[in-house]
C-alpha cells in the first residue's frame, strides 16, 4: 500500500454524481486529512438517476448536483467541476476529451482517480458496468495520454495559458481486480457519510452503506499487510518524459 506522491494534488473523475464517493471517497478523505488538495470532476448531469416518473429531469439534476456538492464539502474537496453531459449518452468525443484536458491542465494533478474502462462486467456478482462509467474511464485515459501532455493538441488551450501537463499516477476503480490498496480504516465513517449525502439514489441507504462497508472489509483482507477496511485500485505509474 502507498499514497500518491507529494505534493499531493488529486483529481477524481466520475461519470455521475455519487460515483466518486462510492469508489474512492475513503481514500480521498484520508489524503485530504494528510494535506492533499483534491478536486472532483463529474461528467454527466445525473438526469437519468431515478426511477421516479414524477421527478422532472431538470429537478433531478439540481438535486443530484446538491448531493454531490454536500458530499464533497463534507470531505473537504476544494472544488467540484460539473460538465453536465447528458446522463446515459456520454461519448468519448472530441468535446469531452478537450474539457478533460482543460481541467487537467488547470488543476495540474499528480494523481488522477477514474474508472477502469476495461471493467465491463463481473460474472460472479451478476453485474454489468454502466456504459457511462466505461466511456468516462476511456476518455480520462485518453486525456491523460497523449492529449494533456501534447502541446500540439488543442492549441486554443495554449492561447488560454493552459500549457501541456504530465500526470504521474493513475488510480482506476475496478471492483473486481486491484493491484493497489489504500487503508481507509480511519475514514470509513466519513466515506459512509459522503455516500449518505446521495439520498436520491438509494431506497435503503443503510443497506447500501453496509454493502459498501462489507466490500471495503473484503478489500482490507486482500491488502498487504491486511487492514480493517481498504479501497482497491488498478494503479499505473506513468513514464515521465526524459
Beta strands, then each sheet from edge to edge (+ up, - down):
strand 1: 9-14
strand 2: 37-44
strand 3: 79-85
strand 4: 111-115
strand 5: 121-122
strand 6: 127-128
strand 7: 169-173
strand 8: 180-183
strand 9: 230-237
sheet 1: 3+ 2+ 1+ 4+ 7+ 9- 8+
sheet 2: 5+ 6-
end
